[in-house]
Amino acid sequence: QTQKFALSEARTAKTKRKCRGGSDYGRQLLEKQRVRFTYGLGERHLANYAEAAFTEKDPSLALHTALETRLDSVVYRAGFISTRRGARQATSHGHFTVNGRRVNVPSYTVKIGDVVAVRSGNRTSPLYAQLTEEGVERKAPPAWLDVDVTLLQAKVTGKPSFTAGEGGLDYATVFEFYSR
């Protein structure tokens, strides 16, 4: 390039600013939005979860546990539906039962010992019939879920574990945002 072009580039490089995540507030906002969009939550819902988790001894673990034990997250983690958005929709349409009772609330909190199953009327649906076929590759469910693909059910055997590097979400930054 010419000398004039190099000078022009050097001048504009000094005045260019980072548009995304430059300030603390921007970084916190981006992380909060990542958590919201990952779990498909509204602003008020995430704020309520964060407020409840903030009173616990380990707020990050409490928030992670609250978000992962939602019925739509359990359905997604069990591998019954391939996306979180699809799990939320299938749950709200009443495709799943918890301990034999039909539940159509995606935010329903599943407890240890609960059995989440595909409703008997939906087992023949093409959406779930493929799950029982042999040779279909599935991702491994988390250790806190005991999934039986032949019966199309999952039993919650423990609490979800959380490590700071897992999942790529930084809950501490979310708490910084809400503590303003």
C-alpha positions in Angstrom: 0.0 0.0 0.0 1.0 3.6 -0.4 2.4 5.8 2.4 -0.7 7.9 2.4 -2.9 4.8 3.0 -0.7 3.6 5.9 -1.0 7.1 7.5 -4.7 7.0 7.1 -5.0 3.6 8.6 -2.8 4.6 11.6 -5.1 7.7 12.2 -8.3 5.7 12.1 -6.9 3.0 14.3 -6.4 5.5 17.1 -10.0 6.7 16.9 -11.7 3.4 16.5 -13.5 2.1 19.6 -14.6 -1.4 20.5 -18.3 -1.5 20.1 -19.1 -4.6 22.1 -18.1 -5.5 25.6 -15.7 -2.6 26.1 -17.0 -1.5 29.5 -17.8 -3.5 32.6 -21.5 -2.8 32.1 -21.3 -3.9 28.4 -19.5 -7.2 29.4 -22.1 -7.8 32.2 -25.0 -7.1 29.8 -23.7 -9.4 27.2 -23.2 -12.3 29.6 -26.7 -11.7 31.1 -28.2 -11.8 27.5 -26.2 -15.0 26.8 -27.8 -16.7 29.8 -31.2 -15.4 28.9 -31.1 -16.6 25.3 -29.4 -19.9 26.2 -32.3 -20.9 28.4 -35.0 -18.9 26.6 -36.0 -16.8 29.5 -37.6 -13.4 29.8 -35.9 -10.5 31.6 -38.1 -10.7 34.6 -37.8 -14.5 34.9 -34.0 -14.4 34.9 -34.0 -11.5 37.4 -36.2 -13.6 39.7 -33.9 -16.7 39.4 -30.9 -14.5 40.1 -32.5 -12.8 43.1 -33.4 -16.2 44.6 -30.0 -17.6 43.9 -28.2 -14.6 45.4 -29.4 -15.5 48.9 -27.7 -18.9 48.7 -24.1 -19.7 49.9 -22.9 -20.4 46.4 -25.1 -18.2 44.1 -23.5 -19.5 40.8 -24.3 -23.1 41.7 -27.8 -22.2 42.9 -28.6 -20.3 39.6 -27.2 -23.1 37.5 -29.2 -25.7 39.4 -32.4 -23.6 39.2 -32.0 -23.2 35.4 -31.0 -26.8 34.7 -33.9 -28.3 36.8 -36.5 -26.6 34.8 -38.7 -29.1 32.9 -37.7 -27.9 29.5 -34.0 -28.1 30.3 -34.4 -31.6 31.7 -36.2 -32.7 28.5 -33.4 -31.2 26.4 -30.6 -32.7 28.5 -32.3 -36.1 28.4 -32.1 -36.0 24.6 -35.8 -36.3 24.0 -35.7 -33.1 21.9 -32.6 -31.8 20.1 -33.0 -28.1 20.9 -33.9 -26.0 23.9 -36.5 -24.1 22.0 -38.0 -27.3 20.8 -38.0 -28.7 24.3 -39.8 -25.6 25.6 -42.5 -25.9 22.8 -43.0 -29.6 23.3 -43.3 -29.1 27.1 -45.8 -26.3 26.7 -47.9 -28.5 24.3 -48.1 -31.1 27.1 -46.0 -33.9 25.5 -44.4 -34.8 28.8 -45.4 -36.2 32.2 -43.7 -35.8 35.6 -44.4 -38.7 37.9 -47.3 -39.7 35.7 -49.1 -36.3 35.6 -49.2 -34.2 32.5 -47.3 -31.0 32.9 -47.4 -28.2 30.3 -45.4 -25.5 32.2 -41.8 -25.3 30.8 -40.5 -23.6 34.0 -41.8 -26.5 36.2 -39.0 -27.3 38.7 -38.1 -31.0 38.7 -36.9 -32.5 42.0 -34.6 -35.4 42.8 -36.6 -38.7 42.3 -39.0 -37.3 39.7 -39.5 -39.3 36.6 -40.0 -37.3 33.3 -41.5 -39.3 30.5 -43.0 -38.8 27.1 -46.7 -38.9 27.4 -48.2 -42.2 26.2 -50.3 -40.5 23.5 -47.2 -39.0 22.0 -44.9 -42.1 21.9 -46.1 -43.0 18.4 -45.4 -39.5 17.1 -42.5 -39.4 14.5 -40.9 -36.8 16.8 -40.3 -39.5 19.5 -40.5 -42.8 17.5 -37.0 -42.2 16.2 -35.6 -42.1 19.7 -36.2 -45.8 20.3 -34.6 -46.9 17.0 -31.3 -48.7 17.1 -28.2 -47.1 15.6 -29.4 -43.5 16.2 -26.6 -41.5 17.6 -27.4 -39.6 20.8 -25.4 -37.3 23.0 -24.6 -38.6 26.5 -27.0 -37.4 29.2 -25.5 -35.7 32.3 -24.6 -37.8 35.3 -27.5 -36.4 37.3 -30.1 -37.9 34.9 -30.8 -41.6 34.4 -32.3 -41.9 30.9 -34.1 -45.0 29.7 -34.5 -44.6 25.9 -36.6 -47.8 25.5 -39.3 -46.5 27.9 -38.8 -42.8 26.9 -38.3 -41.6 30.4 -35.6 -40.0 32.5 -35.2 -40.1 36.3 -33.6 -37.2 38.2 -31.0 -38.9 40.4 -29.1 -35.9 41.7 -28.4 -32.2 41.4 -26.7 -30.7 38.4 -23.1 -30.0 39.0 -21.4 -26.7 37.9 -17.8 -25.8 37.2 -16.8 -22.4 36.1 -15.4 -23.6 32.8 -18.4 -25.8 31.9 -21.0 -24.5 29.5 -19.2 -21.3 28.8 -21.6 -19.2 30.9 -20.2 -16.9 33.6 -22.9 -16.6 36.3 -20.8 -14.4 38.5 -20.9 -11.7 35.8 -24.7 -12.0 35.7 -24.8 -11.3 39.5 -22.6 -8.3 39.0 -25.1 -7.0 36.5 -28.1 -7.5 38.8 -26.2 -6.0 41.9 -26.1 -2.6 40.3 
